[in-house]
Amino acid sequence: WHEYLLGYEQLRKYDLADAMASFQEALARFRSIEEHEGVVYASEMIALMYLDLLGQPELAFPYLYIRLGSATTDDGRARVMDDLCWAFCRVHQTDSARKYALALETLLPRREQAQP
């Protein structure tokens, strides 16, 4: 987890290039040792950096799909679907954004019912 934590610290200092390199290195290491949780965490940071900090939403999709495939709760799936909607809007693919928005709408009532 060293590379991941290093990337997080670099991101906190707004050292974007080094943070991305550290998260990419962490992702490769997590994959090599089959550390599923680490793959998801590193993918999340990479996706969010591409979406929100680097202005390259088209590069976020592979990492968003990793997160979506790993989401085990409705809340987790909803968060990723929201990110996917945003990413598709940013690359002007409104049909795909609409697809995830509709899927998100079907999740929201279930989430609200599950809350006490």
Secondary structure, 3 states (H helix, E strand, C coil): CHHHHHHHHHHHCCCHHHHHHHHHHHHHHHHHCCCHHHHHHHHHHHHHHHHHHCCCHHHCHHHHHHHHHHCCCHHHHHHHHHHHHHHHHHCCCHHHHHHHHHHHHHHHHHHHHHCC
